[in-house]
Amino acid sequence: MSGRAITISSHDGRKFSGYMAAPPSGSGPGLLVLQEIFGVNEHIRSVADRWAEEGYVAIAPDIFWRVEPGLELEYNAEGMARGRSARQKLDLELTMRDIASTLATLRARPECSGKVGVVGYCFGGLLAFLTAARTDVAAAICYYGGGIDAQIAEAESIKCPIMFHWGEKDGAITPAARQTIRTALAARDDAEFYTYRDAQHGFNCDRRESFHPFAAQLARSRSVGLLRRTLGPRLDLSELWDRHCDFEFSVRNPDETMKTMVPEPYVNHIPTLTGGYGFKELLRFYKYHFIPRCPADTKVTPVSRTIGPDRVVDEVLFSFTHDCEMDFMLPGIAPTGKYAEVPLVAIIEFRGDKLYNEHIYWDQASLLRQIGVLDANHLPIAGAEEAGKVRGETIASNQMMPGWKSSADKD
């Protein structure tokens, strides 16, 4: 954990605790992180840490302090029962005043610069909804907040952009409840609703059996997008990615390349299962098996680039003369001297202003054919024509399909 415990002053002169995590830069917009019924446990602290990585000063207040201070529960039947008991004993109106006190504390912190938003999970999702209705936060995000439909009259008071995330198979929040919320906010252009197929309640929590990594990743990316638009910080991910690539292909310096990444990044070259996990392994990969194993005439030609709130998707043509053994792309194959050009797609995920991972794809069969080590005479595998197609050259389609000509005169 990178954060620390702080003390928050309540409206009635009492004190309660919270967990605060600051971004690597030391300051940034504020983000209130509202807990599940399991308390400010290790998971919620890690959630606050992750939001801090994105550039936010995150504070998770102890919502249950008036009932049982410092409550931290496990994700099991006993933890569920104790959490529900604490929730039932809670005075919701006092809780909302405690949230307002936490917002005041957050805004007063020297680390907090600019606007403040709120994100809540489970019970915290309901609290995030009410916070949007009763305070002046700049954005609100509600993950599978149970009971919002029962408080839907408060929607009229919401003045900020708001986002909802639900699991399609959430047994605690019915489709009817979700529709009630959608209907109440349907006229608002700044209300967003997302339902994740096959995901259950608690899909964002990696400590629960219901954790759904793909739903969690997509929901987080959408949430980052809302926070970037409303709170900042503004990041030029395109420039950050270009700088990383310059260190790889122009400067050819593995140490400088690693400085553009988070402390424990990873890279996956999917077709050959090459790359590395963690700083030590990835530096080794860059230093001995990637940067010095790129042919001297390696060229990366941009085709298209899509920039999201937390990732870049690059479509490029990767070309080279195979004059050295390319551990990362053609492992174990001696240099052939052949020229090759393959379309390549890279998906780069960022955490804040640092690269977190790279997923890189290309057609390995086409590459093997181009360097002459794969006989594709009787296989539907294209060669350099793939690159021509990407460039927009006039190359006939469907020529590998034996039955293509037979449909010429059919409707």
PyMOL commands that set and color helices and strands:
alter all, ss='L'
color gray80, all
select helices_A, chain A and resi 42-53+77-89+92-108+123-134+149-157+175-185+213-230+237-249+254-259+278-293+364-370+385-391+405-407
alter helices_A, ss='H'
color red, helices_A
select strands_A, chain A and resi 4-9+15-21+28-34+57-61+112-121+140-143+162-167+191-196+261-269+274-277+299-307+311-321+339-351+354-362
alter strands_A, ss='S'
color yellow, strands_A
deselect
rebuild
show_as cartoon
